[in-house]
Amino acid sequence: MAVKIDKKIKGYSVLTPEDKAREAAPPVQAESITRAKAEAELPKADIIHMHERIERPEVLVGSTYKIKSPLVEHAMYVTINDIVLNAGTEHELRRPFEIFINSKSMEHFQWIVALTRIMSAVFRKGGDVTFLVDEMKAVFDPRGGYFKAGGVYMPSLVAELGAIVEEHMKSIGLIHDPEMSDHQRAILAEKRKQYEDRAKKNSEITPPPIPSPAQAGEDARRAEGGAPGAGPSSTTNTPGASEDIAVTGDGASFPPSATLCHKCSTKALVIMDGCATCLNCGYSKCG
């Protein structure tokens, strides 16, 4: 077919048979699908999430924890009840539903009732409730804190309640504690062994104490009298004696001379090679 060119040619391109067929085909009108319609057609799983409209079941699963603090005369018992969502399915979840605190001591009754009611309301709201742990553990008593069993420092009674809530949330899988890597575990084990070897070496090279003249005369009188167990007096603790750092069922019992580690709040900070080192979490002031 002849085409008359009445303008100056500025460029050209070769038209392939595929281009001709594409131009000859009629245009296809795409069906417009709204987002709501597309979401409605997707398969849905009936997953129940925690929200305040969920009614309390007749029976709840719970755990009770005991607090023996020097700040109160009687022990406190903390009960946290959980609700099981989507039971029997792959989406089964266990979430805290309510909390109660009971004690013989009535001096803290008002604020304990207020605290437990507010915490229970937050639990039933759903969403991320783990923020309660950080908020409670950051409460400091103006009279000073205390050390609980194991040498862990608690700045207040509310902070220990927060530690119990954290422990419970870890047990139900709501909080995941970052585990120490194998490399960190190896370094920590090496530090503990070095400290134990050093303490044992100091105890071996320390000479036995020299008894005073009065003590020597007392030992001689006991020996002359033939009393049972006569002889030198019982050994006394020397400054170079080794300190117990044996591993127990609850973890490790750290030396009595250890100080508080600001990272893990445990009395496990010792001086090794001129550097403050924690035998619990591996923290070192020298890096």
C-alpha positions in Angstrom: 0.0 0.0 0.0 1.4 3.3 -1.1 1.7 6.0 1.6 2.3 9.6 0.7 5.0 11.3 2.8 4.5 15.0 3.0 6.6 15.7 6.0 10.3 15.3 6.8 11.2 11.9 8.3 12.7 12.3 11.8 12.8 8.6 12.7 11.4 5.1 11.9 10.9 1.6 13.3 10.2 -1.8 11.7 6.8 -3.1 12.4 6.9 -6.9 13.1 4.0 -9.3 12.4 3.4 -9.7 16.2 2.9 -5.9 16.5 0.4 -6.0 13.6 -1.6 -8.8 15.3 -1.6 -7.0 18.6 -2.9 -3.8 17.0 -5.6 -5.8 15.2 -6.9 -7.5 18.3 -9.9 -5.8 20.1 -9.1 -4.3 23.5 -10.0 -6.4 26.5 -12.0 -4.6 29.2 -10.5 -5.6 32.6 -13.1 -6.2 35.3 -12.7 -3.8 38.1 -12.5 -5.6 41.5 -12.8 -3.6 44.7 -10.4 -4.3 47.6 -13.3 -5.3 49.9 -14.5 -7.9 47.4 -11.0 -9.3 47.0 -10.6 -9.6 50.7 -14.0 -11.2 51.1 -13.0 -13.9 48.6 -9.9 -14.8 50.5 -10.1 -17.9 52.8 -10.4 -16.8 56.4 -9.6 -18.7 59.6 -11.7 -18.1 62.6 -8.9 -17.0 65.0 -10.0 -15.5 68.2 -7.7 -12.7 69.6 -7.8 -11.3 73.1 -10.2 -8.4 73.5 -12.3 -6.9 76.2 -15.6 -8.4 74.9 -14.5 -12.0 75.6 -16.5 -13.3 78.5 -14.8 -15.0 81.4 -15.0 -18.8 81.3 -16.1 -20.7 84.3 -12.7 -22.3 84.8 -9.3 -20.6 84.2 -5.8 -22.0 84.3 -3.4 -20.2 86.6 -0.2 -20.1 88.7 0.5 -18.8 92.1 3.9 -17.3 93.1 5.1 -16.5 96.6 6.9 -13.2 97.5 8.8 -13.0 100.8 10.1 -9.4 101.0 11.8 -7.7 104.0 9.6 -4.7 103.3 6.5 -6.5 104.5 5.9 -8.7 107.6 4.0 -11.5 105.9 4.5 -13.3 102.6 2.5 -12.2 99.6 0.9 -14.7 97.1 0.4 -13.6 93.5 -2.1 -15.6 91.4 -2.2 -15.0 87.6 -5.0 -16.7 85.8 -4.8 -17.3 82.0 -7.4 -17.8 79.3 -6.8 -20.4 76.5 -7.8 -19.0 73.1 -8.5 -21.2 70.0 -8.1 -24.4 72.2 -7.3 -27.5 70.3 -6.2 -25.8 67.1 -2.8 -24.8 65.7 -3.6 -21.2 66.8 -4.0 -22.1 70.5 -2.8 -19.2 72.7 -2.5 -18.7 76.4 -2.9 -15.2 77.6 -3.1 -13.6 81.1 -6.7 -12.7 82.0 -6.6 -11.6 85.7 -4.3 -11.2 88.6 -4.9 -11.4 92.4 -2.6 -10.7 95.3 -3.3 -12.1 98.8 -1.5 -11.6 102.1 -2.1 -11.5 105.9 -0.6 -8.0 105.9 -3.3 -5.4 105.4 -1.1 -2.2 105.3 -0.8 -2.4 101.5 -4.4 -3.5 100.8 -5.6 -0.4 99.1 -2.9 0.0 96.5 -2.7 -3.7 95.9 -6.4 -3.9 95.0 -6.1 -0.9 92.8 -3.0 -2.3 91.0 -4.5 -5.7 90.4 -7.8 -4.3 89.0 -5.9 -2.0 86.6 -3.6 -4.9 85.5 -6.5 -7.2 85.0 -8.2 -4.6 82.8 -5.1 -4.2 80.7 -4.8 -7.9 80.3 -8.4 -8.1 79.0 -7.9 -5.3 76.5 -5.6 -7.5 74.5 -2.7 -6.4 72.3 0.8 -6.1 73.6 0.6 -6.2 77.4 4.3 -6.9 78.0 5.0 -3.2 78.6 3.6 -3.7 82.1 6.8 -5.6 83.0 9.1 -2.7 82.1 6.9 -0.1 83.8 6.7 -2.1 87.1 10.4 -3.0 87.2 11.3 0.7 86.9 9.5 1.6 90.2 12.0 2.5 92.9 11.3 2.6 96.6 12.6 5.9 98.2 13.5 3.9 101.4 15.8 1.6 99.3 15.5 -1.8 97.7 16.6 -5.3 98.8 18.2 -8.5 97.6 16.0 -11.5 97.0 17.2 -15.1 97.1 20.0 -15.6 94.6 21.5 -12.1 95.1 19.2 -10.4 92.6 18.5 -6.8 93.5 14.9 -5.5 93.7 14.5 -1.8 93.8 11.0 -2.0 95.3 8.1 -4.4 96.0 6.3 -3.3 92.9 9.5 -4.2 90.9 9.4 -7.7 92.3 5.8 -8.0 91.3 6.9 -7.0 87.8 9.6 -9.7 87.8 6.9 -12.3 88.7 4.7 -11.1 85.8 7.7 -11.3 83.5 8.5 -14.8 84.7 4.9 -15.9 84.1 4.7 -14.3 80.6 7.9 -16.2 79.7 6.4 -19.5 80.9 3.3 -19.0 78.6 5.4 -17.9 75.6 4.3 -14.2 75.6 7.9 -13.1 76.3 10.9 -14.8 74.7 14.1 -14.4 76.7 17.1 -14.0 74.3 19.3 -17.0 74.9 23.1 -16.6 75.4 25.1 -17.7 72.4 27.5 -20.7 72.6 30.4 -18.3 72.3 29.2 -16.2 75.3 28.6 -19.3 77.3 32.1 -20.6 76.7 33.6 -17.2 77.7 31.5 -17.1 80.9 32.5 -20.7 81.8 36.1 -19.8 81.2 35.8 -16.7 83.5 34.3 -18.7 86.3 37.0 -21.4 86.0 39.7 -18.7 86.1 38.3 -17.1 89.2 37.9 -20.5 90.9 41.5 -21.5 90.1 42.8 -18.1 91.3 40.9 -18.5 94.6 42.2 -22.0 95.1 45.7 -20.9 94.4 45.5 -18.1 96.9 44.3 -20.5 99.6 47.2 -22.9 98.9 50.0 -20.2 99.1 48.5 -18.5 102.2 50.4 -19.7 105.4 48.3 -21.0 108.3 47.5 -18.4 110.9 50.0 -18.2 113.9 48.1 -18.6 117.2 48.5 -15.9 119.8 50.2 -16.7 123.1 46.9 -16.8 124.9 45.5 -19.2 122.3 48.6 -21.4 122.5 48.3 -21.6 126.3 44.6 -22.5 126.0 45.4 -25.2 123.5 48.1 -26.6 125.9 45.7 -26.7 128.9 43.1 -28.5 126.8 45.7 -31.1 125.7 46.9 -31.6 129.3 43.3 -32.0 130.5 42.7 -34.8 127.9 39.5 -33.2 126.7 38.0 -34.7 123.6 39.3 -33.1 120.4 42.3 -31.7 122.2 44.9 -30.1 120.1 45.2 -27.0 118.0 42.2 -24.8 117.9 39.7 -25.0 115.0 40.7 -23.4 111.8 39.7 -19.8 111.3 38.8 -18.1 108.0 41.7 -16.4 106.4 41.6 -13.6 104.0 43.0 -15.8 101.2 40.5 -18.7 101.7 38.8 -19.8 98.6 35.2 -18.7 98.1 32.4 -21.0 97.2 31.2 -20.6 93.6 29.8 -24.1 93.2 26.9 -24.5 90.7 23.6 -25.3 92.4 20.2 -26.3 91.1 19.1 -22.7 91.0 22.2 -21.5 89.1 25.5 -20.5 90.6 26.2 -19.3 94.1 28.6 -16.4 93.7 31.4 -15.3 96.1 30.4 -13.3 99.1 32.7 -10.6 98.1 30.9 -10.1 94.8 29.2 -6.7 94.2 26.1 -5.8 92.3 26.2 -6.0 88.5 24.2 -3.1 87.0 23.3 -5.1 83.9 21.7 -8.2 85.4 21.1 -6.8 89.0 22.9 -9.8 90.5 25.7 -9.8 93.1 28.1 -11.5 90.9 30.6 -8.8 89.9 34.2 -9.6 90.8 37.6 -8.1 90.0 39.6 -10.2 87.5 42.9 -9.0 86.0 42.1 -5.5 87.2 38.7 -5.4 85.5 35.2 -5.7 86.9 33.6 -8.9 85.5 30.2 -10.4 86.1 30.1 -14.2 86.6 26.4 -14.3 85.9 25.8 -12.5 82.6 29.4 -12.1 81.4 29.5 -8.3 81.5 32.9 -6.8 81.6 33.8 -3.2 82.3 36.8 -3.5 80.0 34.6 -4.9 77.1 
